[in-house]
């Protein structure tokens, strides 16, 4: 198959340097959080007040709202526990000796988040806790265009590290505080999204956060938001040369995070806090344990983080905040607003890899805020695509195909028989295996293969325009498709439909190559149900190369020649309903050394064995 690989870098070279349209009726809700929280580091319990100002930008009158109470998932008998005990391939991070870690938690080890009181504009409301969801019947309906203020007192307990968040993780980080506060559910054009916390992803309301956190004075805190009182807390935030005087046993950290849809923090008494101020870029913060095993890697991680920030800002769009924090904690890697939690005891390449992936989520999820429960492939897949390119550059991997792992994963999923359409809800997958490959690998291929369909330069232009047009909104799959259509001038509804809403596969083959006088007749066949345009490489006996392009009729157009240095012949288009297609090469069959479908190997053809013709 080496003859079909030589053109790959020709496709990619120079194109990574470098409209879906918003509907006039588009709207999104807005929420402002003001929270004052007291954390007891001895009991891992906390109390807080929350003043939530909610703006109803929808055309509807709302008489009910919902909150997420994520920490309630970490209790024996929860939906998360039940799912963990019944899924065929449970997440190993949540298992001990083949049993659910949640099921064995004691009262002092569980997580919980409970509402103690709640009022709307000073009036009592009716509320009911249903697992990880709080159902609130409002005292007064919120009219379209109206605002309301919800005041809550709440209490919580941080669970032992189970998934993403918790206390005392495997690397000794004291507090990884994600999904820790009562979080208002999103209401959009589809209605409410009060999804129980079972395993998967999130969807949040855009807004501004003002968070005051009182904690033991020996703890360093980092995560989302800009610190408002550096001179009061110290821990590497104060102006060099000054001393911070503290009274009592606690400090109050005051953070503000503007225009985000989540807020994470982490804290530990042994954190080292480093900063790196980028020229024409944000300040990078690093929080990691004072552990001799990891110090060198975490120091070397810092310039790589700057390289990644520059790569993404160049190829997607400028990072919109003045700060980004890389924080050791959690149980793997997970993205949050202006920050990430990652485990830190890794080989250096793995440490860079998890940082790159989670940072890429700052664009594909924390600026382009898709509903991850319904369209997880749009954040995990797009992140995997762009982070593969980033790693190939900043780690000098020089991979022939940076996305090769995604294609291998996708083919394994197809062959397993466990694939569901990507339109399936994230919690409905019967296996974690199928979910992971569908979201990450198949989601990544959506873009890399789209580059094959419309051209690599048009793909990167699409990504940048998608970011420009839809940043700080909740884009849906059609927005990506429409952006690509506007950039390329091609019709792509078929692509979005077949790839994301079905499990149709791509399988084209060279059925026969026959002499026809001094010419050669090539007959192609479509064996899979998903249509595609075709690039074919023809290698002559003298080593000369040329390509033939078979347009797909329903695209209503053709992409530009992806190999400008190679002569291309555009033949008649192929209407999908016809299972076979033939065209003529104007040279005798004896002068042909080989013919191959898709020299880039970016088309996810599930059976490459029938893609190459070579004479006996």
C-alpha positions as CSV (number, residue, x, y, z in Angstrom):
1,X,0.0,0.0,0.0
2,X,3.0,2.3,0.0
3,X,2.1,3.7,-3.4
4,X,-1.0,5.4,-1.9
5,X,0.8,7.1,1.0
6,X,3.3,9.4,-0.7
7,X,0.8,12.2,-1.2
8,X,-0.4,12.5,2.3
9,X,1.9,15.3,3.4
10,X,1.2,17.1,0.1
11,X,-2.3,17.4,1.3
12,X,-1.5,18.7,4.7
13,X,1.5,20.9,3.9
14,X,0.8,24.5,4.6
15,X,-2.9,24.3,5.2
16,X,-2.9,24.4,9.0
17,X,-1.7,28.0,9.1
18,X,-3.9,29.9,8.5
19,X,-20.9,30.5,7.0
20,X,-22.7,28.3,9.5
21,X,-25.0,31.1,10.2
22,X,-26.7,32.1,13.4
23,X,-30.4,32.1,13.0
24,X,-31.9,35.5,13.6
25,X,-34.2,33.9,16.1
26,X,-31.4,32.3,18.1
27,X,-31.4,33.0,21.8
28,X,-29.7,31.7,24.9
29,X,-30.2,32.0,28.6
30,X,-28.0,33.9,30.9
31,X,-27.1,33.4,34.6
32,X,-24.9,35.2,37.1
33,X,-23.6,33.3,40.2
34,X,-22.5,35.0,43.4
35,X,-21.3,32.4,45.8
36,X,-19.7,32.5,49.3
37,X,-18.4,29.1,50.4
38,X,-16.7,27.9,53.6
39,X,-14.7,24.7,53.3
40,X,-13.7,22.5,56.2
41,X,-10.5,20.7,55.2
42,X,-10.8,18.3,58.2
43,X,-14.3,17.0,57.5
44,X,-14.3,17.7,53.7
45,X,-17.7,19.3,54.2
46,X,-18.7,22.8,53.0
47,X,-21.5,25.3,53.3
48,X,-22.4,28.1,51.0
49,X,-24.8,30.7,49.9
50,X,-25.6,31.3,46.2
51,X,-27.3,34.3,44.7
52,X,-28.3,33.4,41.2
53,X,-29.6,36.0,38.8
54,X,-31.4,34.4,35.9
55,X,-32.3,36.1,32.7
56,X,-35.0,34.4,30.6
57,X,-34.1,35.3,27.0
58,X,-36.4,32.6,25.6
59,X,-39.8,33.3,24.0
60,X,-41.4,31.2,26.7
61,X,-42.8,31.8,30.2
62,X,-41.0,29.6,32.7
63,X,-42.8,28.3,35.8
64,X,-40.1,25.7,36.8
65,X,-36.3,25.5,36.9
66,X,-33.9,22.7,37.5
67,X,-30.5,22.5,39.2
68,X,-27.8,19.9,38.9
69,X,-26.6,18.5,42.3
70,X,-23.7,16.4,40.9
71,X,-22.1,15.2,44.1
72,X,-25.2,13.2,44.9
73,X,-24.0,10.7,42.3
74,X,-21.3,9.5,44.6
75,X,-23.6,7.6,46.9
76,X,-24.4,3.8,47.1
77,X,-27.5,3.1,45.1
78,X,-27.3,6.2,42.9
79,X,-27.9,6.1,39.2
80,X,-24.2,6.4,38.6
81,X,-23.6,3.4,40.9
82,X,-26.3,1.4,39.2
83,X,-24.9,2.1,35.8
84,X,-21.4,1.2,37.0
85,X,-22.6,-2.1,38.2
86,X,-24.6,-3.0,35.1
87,X,-22.5,-1.8,32.1
88,X,-20.5,-4.5,30.4
89,X,-17.2,-2.7,30.6
90,X,-17.2,-0.4,33.6
91,X,-14.6,2.4,34.0
92,X,-11.7,1.0,35.8
93,X,-11.1,4.2,37.7
94,X,-14.4,3.6,39.5
95,X,-13.8,0.0,40.4
96,X,-12.0,-1.8,43.2
97,X,-11.4,-5.6,42.7
98,X,-14.2,-5.7,40.1
99,X,-16.7,-3.9,42.3
100,X,-18.1,-0.4,42.3
101,X,-16.2,2.0,44.5
102,X,-19.3,4.0,45.0
103,X,-21.2,1.0,46.4
104,X,-18.7,0.7,49.2
105,X,-18.5,4.3,50.4
106,X,-19.3,5.0,54.0
107,X,-21.3,8.0,55.3
108,X,-18.1,10.0,55.8
109,X,-16.8,9.1,52.3
110,X,-19.8,9.7,50.1
111,X,-20.5,12.9,48.2
112,X,-23.6,14.9,48.6
113,X,-25.0,18.4,47.7
114,X,-28.2,19.4,49.4
115,X,-30.3,22.6,49.3
116,X,-31.2,23.9,52.7
117,X,-33.3,26.8,51.7
118,X,-34.3,28.5,48.4
119,X,-36.3,31.7,47.7
120,X,-37.3,33.5,44.5
121,X,-37.2,37.3,44.8
122,X,-37.6,36.8,48.5
123,X,-40.5,34.4,48.2
124,X,-40.3,30.8,49.3
125,X,-40.5,28.2,46.5
126,X,-41.3,24.5,46.4
127,X,-38.4,22.3,45.6
128,X,-37.7,18.5,45.6
129,X,-34.4,16.7,45.3
130,X,-34.5,13.8,42.8
131,X,-31.0,12.2,42.9
132,X,-28.7,14.6,41.1
133,X,-31.5,16.9,40.0
134,X,-33.3,19.6,42.1
135,X,-36.8,20.3,40.8
136,X,-38.0,23.8,41.6
137,X,-41.6,25.1,41.2
138,X,-41.3,28.8,41.1
139,X,-43.3,31.2,43.2
140,X,-43.8,33.5,40.2
141,X,-43.4,32.5,36.5
142,X,-40.5,34.2,34.7
143,X,-41.8,36.0,31.6
144,X,-40.0,36.1,28.3
145,X,-37.3,38.8,28.7
146,X,-37.7,38.8,32.5
147,X,-35.2,38.3,35.3
148,X,-35.4,36.7,38.7
149,X,-33.1,36.2,41.7
150,X,-32.8,32.8,43.4
151,X,-31.2,32.8,46.8
152,X,-30.0,29.4,48.1
153,X,-28.2,28.0,51.1
154,X,-26.6,24.7,50.5
155,X,-24.2,22.2,52.1
156,X,-22.0,19.6,50.6
157,X,-19.5,16.8,51.3
158,X,-16.6,16.0,48.9
159,X,-16.5,12.3,48.1
160,X,-13.4,10.2,48.0
161,X,-11.9,10.6,44.5
162,X,-14.3,8.6,42.3
163,X,-14.6,10.4,39.0
164,X,-13.2,13.7,37.9
165,X,-13.9,15.4,41.2
166,X,-13.3,14.5,44.9
167,X,-10.8,14.4,47.7
168,X,-7.5,12.8,48.2
169,X,-6.9,11.5,44.7
170,X,-4.4,8.8,43.9
171,X,-1.6,11.3,43.6
172,X,-2.3,12.9,47.0
173,X,-4.1,16.1,45.8
174,X,-6.5,17.1,48.6
175,X,-9.4,18.7,46.8
176,X,-10.4,18.5,43.1
177,X,-13.6,20.6,43.1
178,X,-15.5,20.2,39.8
179,X,-19.2,19.8,39.6
180,X,-19.3,21.0,43.2
181,X,-22.0,23.7,43.4
182,X,-25.7,23.8,42.6
183,X,-25.7,24.5,38.9
184,X,-28.7,25.7,37.0
185,X,-29.8,23.4,34.1
186,X,-29.8,24.7,30.6
187,X,-33.0,25.7,28.8
188,X,-32.7,26.1,25.1
189,X,-34.8,25.8,21.9
190,X,-35.2,22.1,22.7
191,X,-36.5,22.8,26.2
192,X,-34.9,21.9,29.6
193,X,-31.9,19.5,29.9
194,X,-32.0,18.2,33.5
195,X,-29.9,15.1,32.7
196,X,-29.1,13.0,35.7
197,X,-25.3,12.6,36.4
198,X,-24.7,9.0,35.4
199,X,-21.3,9.0,33.8
200,X,-21.0,11.4,30.9
201,X,-20.8,15.0,29.8
202,X,-22.3,18.4,30.6
203,X,-24.3,21.3,29.3
204,X,-24.4,24.7,31.1
205,X,-25.8,28.2,31.0
206,X,-23.5,31.1,30.0
207,X,-22.9,33.6,32.7
208,X,-20.6,35.4,35.1
209,X,-19.2,33.8,38.3
210,X,-18.3,35.7,41.5
211,X,-16.9,33.2,44.0
212,X,-15.6,33.7,47.5
213,X,-13.9,30.6,49.0
214,X,-12.8,30.5,52.6
215,X,-10.4,27.7,53.3
216,X,-7.4,26.7,55.6
217,X,-4.7,29.4,55.1
218,X,-2.1,26.7,54.3
219,X,-3.9,25.7,51.1
220,X,-3.1,27.1,47.6
221,X,-6.1,27.4,45.4
222,X,-6.2,27.5,41.6
223,X,-8.7,26.9,38.7
224,X,-11.3,29.0,36.9
225,X,-11.5,32.7,37.2
226,X,-9.3,35.7,38.0
227,X,-8.1,36.2,41.6
228,X,-9.4,39.5,42.9
229,X,-7.4,39.7,46.1
230,X,-3.8,38.5,45.5
231,X,-2.3,40.6,48.2
232,X,-4.6,39.1,50.8
233,X,-3.9,35.4,50.0
234,X,-0.3,35.3,48.8
235,X,0.7,31.7,47.7
236,X,2.6,33.1,44.7
237,X,-0.1,35.6,43.7
238,X,1.2,38.6,45.5
239,X,3.6,41.2,44.1
240,X,7.2,39.8,44.4
241,X,8.9,41.2,47.4
242,X,5.8,41.8,49.5
243,X,4.6,39.8,52.4
244,X,1.1,38.7,53.1
245,X,-0.1,39.0,56.7
246,X,-2.8,36.7,57.7
247,X,-5.0,36.6,60.8
248,X,-6.7,33.5,61.9
249,X,-6.7,30.0,60.5
250,X,-8.3,30.7,57.1
251,X,-8.1,32.8,54.0
252,X,-10.8,33.9,51.7
253,X,-10.0,33.6,48.0
254,X,-12.1,35.8,45.7
255,X,-12.4,34.8,42.1
256,X,-14.4,36.2,39.1
257,X,-14.9,34.3,35.9
258,X,-16.7,36.3,33.1
259,X,-18.7,34.7,30.4
260,X,-18.2,31.0,31.2
261,X,-20.5,28.1,31.8
262,X,-18.7,26.3,34.6
263,X,-16.4,26.9,37.5
264,X,-13.7,24.6,38.9
265,X,-11.2,24.9,41.7
266,X,-8.6,22.7,43.3
267,X,-6.7,23.1,46.5
268,X,-3.7,21.5,48.3
269,X,-1.3,22.6,51.0
270,X,1.7,21.3,49.0
271,X,1.0,22.9,45.6
272,X,3.8,24.6,43.8
273,X,2.4,27.6,41.8
274,X,4.3,28.7,38.7
275,X,3.3,31.3,36.1
276,X,4.3,32.0,32.6
277,X,3.2,35.2,31.0
278,X,2.9,34.8,27.2
279,X,3.7,37.7,24.9
280,X,0.5,38.6,23.2
281,X,-1.3,35.8,25.0
282,X,-2.7,34.8,28.4
283,X,-0.8,34.2,31.6
284,X,-0.4,30.5,32.2
285,X,-0.7,29.1,35.7
286,X,0.6,25.7,36.9
287,X,-0.3,24.0,40.1
288,X,1.4,20.7,41.0
289,X,2.5,18.8,44.0
290,X,6.0,19.3,45.5
291,X,6.9,15.8,44.5
292,X,10.5,15.1,43.3
293,X,9.2,12.4,40.9
294,X,7.2,15.0,38.8
295,X,9.1,18.3,39.2
296,X,11.2,18.1,36.1
297,X,8.3,17.0,33.9
298,X,6.1,19.8,35.2
299,X,8.8,22.4,34.6
300,X,9.3,21.1,31.1
301,X,5.5,21.1,30.6
302,X,5.3,24.9,30.8
303,X,6.9,25.9,27.5
304,X,5.0,23.1,25.8
305,X,1.8,24.6,27.2
306,X,2.7,27.9,25.6
307,X,3.4,26.2,22.3
308,X,0.0,24.5,22.4
309,X,-1.7,27.8,23.3
310,X,-0.2,29.4,20.2
311,X,-1.0,26.5,18.0
312,X,-4.7,26.5,18.9
313,X,-5.0,30.3,18.8
314,X,-3.5,30.3,15.3
315,X,-5.5,27.4,13.9
316,X,-8.9,27.8,15.5
317,X,-9.1,31.4,16.8
318,X,-7.6,33.6,19.5
319,X,-8.0,32.3,23.1
320,X,-10.5,34.8,24.6
321,X,-9.4,34.9,28.2
322,X,-6.4,36.4,29.9
323,X,-5.6,33.3,31.9
324,X,-5.3,29.5,31.6
325,X,-4.5,27.1,34.5
326,X,-3.1,23.6,34.4
327,X,-3.9,22.0,37.7
328,X,-2.8,18.6,39.0
329,X,-5.8,16.7,40.3
330,X,-8.8,14.6,39.4
331,X,-8.5,11.1,38.0
332,X,-7.2,11.6,34.4
333,X,-7.9,14.7,32.4
334,X,-11.0,16.9,32.3
335,X,-11.6,20.4,30.9
336,X,-13.2,23.3,32.7
337,X,-13.6,27.0,32.2
338,X,-10.2,28.7,31.8
339,X,-8.5,25.6,33.3
340,X,-8.0,21.8,33.4
341,X,-7.5,19.1,36.0
342,X,-5.0,16.5,35.0
343,X,-3.1,13.7,36.8
344,X,0.6,14.5,37.0
345,X,2.5,11.3,37.5
346,X,3.0,10.5,33.8
347,X,5.7,10.0,31.3
348,X,6.5,13.4,29.8
349,X,4.9,12.7,26.4
350,X,1.7,11.6,28.2
351,X,1.7,14.7,30.4
352,X,2.0,16.9,27.3
353,X,-0.6,14.8,25.5
354,X,-3.3,15.2,28.3
355,X,-2.5,18.9,28.7
356,X,-2.9,19.4,24.9
357,X,-6.2,17.5,24.7
358,X,-7.7,19.3,27.7
359,X,-6.5,22.7,26.5
360,X,-8.1,22.1,23.1
361,X,-11.4,21.8,24.9
362,X,-11.0,25.5,25.8
363,X,-12.2,26.0,22.2
364,X,-14.3,23.0,21.5
365,X,-16.6,23.1,24.6
366,X,-15.7,26.0,26.7
367,X,-16.1,28.6,23.9
368,X,-18.1,26.5,21.4
369,X,-20.4,25.1,24.1
370,X,-22.2,22.1,22.5
371,X,-24.6,20.0,24.4
372,X,-22.2,17.2,25.3
373,X,-24.9,14.8,26.4
374,X,-26.4,14.8,22.9
375,X,-23.4,15.8,20.6
376,X,-20.4,14.6,22.6
377,X,-18.6,13.9,19.3
378,X,-18.5,17.7,18.6
379,X,-16.4,18.4,21.6
380,X,-14.4,15.2,22.1
381,X,-14.0,14.5,18.4
382,X,-13.1,18.0,17.3
383,X,-10.7,18.2,20.3
384,X,-9.1,14.9,19.3
385,X,-8.7,16.1,15.7
386,X,-7.0,19.4,16.5
387,X,-4.9,18.0,19.4
388,X,-3.5,15.3,17.1
389,X,-2.3,18.0,14.8
390,X,-0.9,20.0,17.7
391,X,1.0,17.0,19.2
392,X,2.4,16.2,15.7
393,X,3.9,19.7,15.6
394,X,5.0,20.6,19.1
395,X,6.3,17.1,19.9
396,X,7.8,16.7,16.5
397,X,6.1,13.3,16.0
398,X,6.3,13.6,12.2
399,X,3.5,11.1,11.8
400,X,2.6,10.1,8.2
401,X,-1.1,10.3,9.3
402,X,-1.6,12.2,12.6
403,X,-5.1,10.7,12.8
404,X,-4.2,7.1,12.2
405,X,-5.2,6.1,15.7
406,X,-8.6,7.5,15.3
407,X,-9.2,5.5,12.1
408,X,-7.9,2.3,13.7
409,X,-10.3,2.8,16.6
410,X,-13.2,3.5,14.3
411,X,-12.6,0.3,12.3
412,X,-12.4,-1.7,15.5
413,X,-15.8,-0.3,16.5
414,X,-17.4,-1.2,13.1
415,X,-16.0,-4.7,13.3
416,X,-17.3,-5.1,16.9
417,X,-20.9,-4.8,15.9
418,X,-21.5,-2.5,18.9
419,X,-21.7,0.8,17.1
420,X,-24.6,3.1,17.7
421,X,-25.3,6.3,15.7
422,X,-23.5,9.3,17.0
423,X,-26.9,10.9,17.5
424,X,-27.4,8.5,20.5
425,X,-27.5,10.2,23.9
426,X,-24.1,9.8,25.7
427,X,-25.6,7.8,28.5
428,X,-27.4,5.4,26.3
429,X,-24.4,3.6,24.9
430,X,-24.3,-0.1,25.9
431,X,-20.5,-0.1,26.4
432,X,-17.9,2.5,27.4
433,X,-15.9,1.1,24.4
434,X,-18.5,2.1,21.9
435,X,-19.1,5.5,23.5
436,X,-15.4,6.3,23.6
437,X,-14.6,5.5,20.0
438,X,-17.8,7.1,18.7
439,X,-17.1,10.3,20.6
440,X,-13.3,10.6,20.2
441,X,-12.3,8.6,17.2
442,X,-15.3,8.8,14.9
443,X,-15.8,12.4,16.0
444,X,-12.2,13.2,15.0
445,X,-12.7,11.5,11.6
446,X,-15.8,13.7,11.0
447,X,-13.3,16.6,10.5
448,X,-10.3,14.8,8.9
449,X,-12.6,13.1,6.4
450,X,-14.4,16.4,5.8
451,X,-11.0,17.6,4.7
452,X,-10.9,14.8,2.2
453,X,-14.4,15.8,0.9
454,X,-14.0,19.6,0.6
455,X,-10.2,20.1,0.7
456,X,-7.8,20.6,3.5
457,X,-7.6,24.3,3.1
458,X,-11.4,24.6,3.1
459,X,-11.5,22.4,6.2
460,X,-9.2,24.7,8.2
461,X,-11.1,27.7,6.9
462,X,-14.3,26.1,8.1
463,X,-12.9,25.5,11.6
464,X,-11.9,29.1,11.9
465,X,-15.2,30.4,10.6
466,X,-17.1,28.0,12.8
467,X,-15.3,29.5,15.8
468,X,-15.8,33.1,14.7
469,X,-19.5,32.6,14.1
470,X,-20.5,30.5,17.0
471,X,-18.1,31.3,19.9
472,X,-19.9,31.9,23.2
473,X,-23.0,30.1,22.0
474,X,-24.4,26.5,22.0
475,X,-23.8,25.3,18.4
476,X,-25.5,22.2,17.1
477,X,-24.3,19.7,14.3
478,X,-26.1,21.6,11.6
479,X,-24.0,24.7,12.4
480,X,-20.8,22.9,11.5
481,X,-22.3,21.5,8.4
482,X,-23.7,24.9,7.2
483,X,-20.4,26.5,7.9
484,X,-18.6,24.0,5.7
485,X,-21.1,24.4,3.0
486,X,-20.7,28.2,3.0
487,X,-16.9,27.9,2.9
488,X,-16.7,25.2,0.2
489,X,-19.8,26.0,-1.9
490,X,-20.7,22.2,-1.7
491,X,-23.9,20.5,-0.5
492,X,-23.1,18.4,2.6
493,X,-26.3,17.4,4.2
494,X,-25.7,13.8,3.1
495,X,-22.4,13.8,5.0
496,X,-23.8,15.0,8.3
497,X,-26.7,12.6,8.1
498,X,-24.9,9.4,7.2
499,X,-21.9,9.9,9.4
500,X,-23.6,11.1,12.6
501,X,-27.2,9.8,12.4
502,X,-26.6,6.3,11.0
503,X,-24.1,3.5,11.3
504,X,-23.8,3.3,7.5
505,X,-20.2,2.5,6.4
506,X,-18.0,3.5,3.5
507,X,-16.8,0.8,1.3
508,X,-15.8,1.4,-2.3
509,X,-13.8,-1.0,-4.4
510,X,-12.2,-1.4,-7.8
511,X,-14.4,-4.1,-9.3
512,X,-12.4,-4.6,-12.5
513,X,-9.8,-3.0,-14.8
514,X,-10.2,-4.0,-18.4
515,X,-8.5,-3.3,-21.7
516,X,-10.6,-1.5,-24.2
517,X,-8.5,-1.1,-27.3
518,X,-5.8,1.4,-26.6
519,X,-7.7,2.6,-23.5
520,X,-8.5,1.2,-20.1
521,X,-11.9,0.8,-18.6
522,X,-12.2,1.0,-14.8
523,X,-15.3,-0.2,-13.1
524,X,-15.8,0.9,-9.5
525,X,-18.4,-0.5,-7.0
526,X,-20.1,0.9,-4.0
527,X,-20.5,-1.8,-1.4
528,X,-21.2,0.4,1.7
529,X,-24.3,2.5,2.2
530,X,-22.6,5.8,2.8
531,X,-21.8,7.9,-0.3
532,X,-18.5,9.6,-1.0
533,X,-16.7,11.3,-3.8
534,X,-13.6,9.5,-4.9
535,X,-9.9,10.4,-5.6
536,X,-8.1,7.8,-7.6
537,X,-4.3,7.6,-8.1
538,X,-3.1,6.1,-11.3
539,X,0.6,5.1,-11.4
540,X,2.0,4.5,-14.9
541,X,4.6,1.8,-15.7
542,X,7.0,4.6,-16.2
543,X,6.4,5.9,-12.6
544,X,4.4,8.9,-13.8
545,X,1.4,9.7,-11.5
546,X,-1.9,11.3,-12.2
547,X,-5.2,11.4,-10.4
548,X,-8.9,11.0,-11.4
549,X,-11.7,12.6,-9.4
550,X,-15.2,11.1,-9.3
551,X,-17.5,13.8,-7.9
552,X,-20.5,12.7,-5.9
553,X,-23.6,14.1,-7.6
554,X,-25.4,15.1,-4.5
555,X,-22.5,17.4,-3.6
556,X,-23.5,19.6,-6.6
557,X,-19.9,20.5,-7.1
558,X,-16.2,19.5,-6.9
559,X,-13.4,20.2,-4.5
560,X,-10.2,21.8,-5.8
561,X,-7.3,19.5,-6.8
562,X,-5.7,18.5,-3.5
563,X,-2.4,17.6,-5.4
564,X,-1.6,20.7,-7.5
565,X,1.7,19.2,-8.7
566,X,-0.1,16.2,-10.1
567,X,-2.3,16.3,-13.2
568,X,-6.0,15.6,-12.3
569,X,-8.8,14.6,-14.6
570,X,-12.4,15.2,-13.4
571,X,-14.8,12.6,-14.7
572,X,-18.6,12.5,-14.7
573,X,-20.2,12.6,-11.3
574,X,-21.5,9.4,-9.7
575,X,-25.1,9.4,-8.5
576,X,-25.3,7.4,-5.2
577,X,-28.2,5.1,-6.2
578,X,-26.1,3.4,-8.9
579,X,-24.0,0.6,-7.3
580,X,-21.3,0.6,-10.0
581,X,-19.6,3.3,-12.0
582,X,-17.2,3.2,-14.9
583,X,-14.7,5.6,-16.5
584,X,-12.0,5.5,-19.2
585,X,-8.3,6.1,-18.8
586,X,-6.9,7.2,-22.1
587,X,-3.9,4.8,-22.1
588,X,-3.5,1.1,-22.6
589,X,-3.8,-1.2,-19.7
590,X,-0.2,-2.4,-20.2
591,X,1.1,1.1,-19.3
592,X,-0.6,1.1,-15.9
593,X,1.3,-0.1,-12.9
594,X,-1.3,0.5,-10.2
595,X,-4.6,2.2,-9.4
596,X,-5.6,3.1,-5.9
597,X,-8.7,4.7,-4.3
598,X,-8.0,7.6,-1.9
599,X,-4.2,8.0,-1.8
600,X,-4.6,10.2,1.3
601,X,-6.3,7.4,3.3
602,X,-8.5,10.0,4.9
603,X,-11.7,8.4,3.6
604,X,-12.8,5.9,6.3
605,X,-13.2,3.0,3.9
606,X,-13.9,-0.1,6.1
607,X,-12.3,-2.5,3.6
608,X,-9.1,-1.1,2.0
609,X,-8.2,-4.5,0.5
610,X,-10.4,-3.8,-2.6
611,X,-9.1,-0.3,-3.0
612,X,-6.0,-1.1,-5.0
613,X,-5.5,-2.6,-8.5
614,X,-2.1,-4.0,-9.5
615,X,-1.6,-6.3,-12.5
616,X,-0.5,-9.8,-11.8
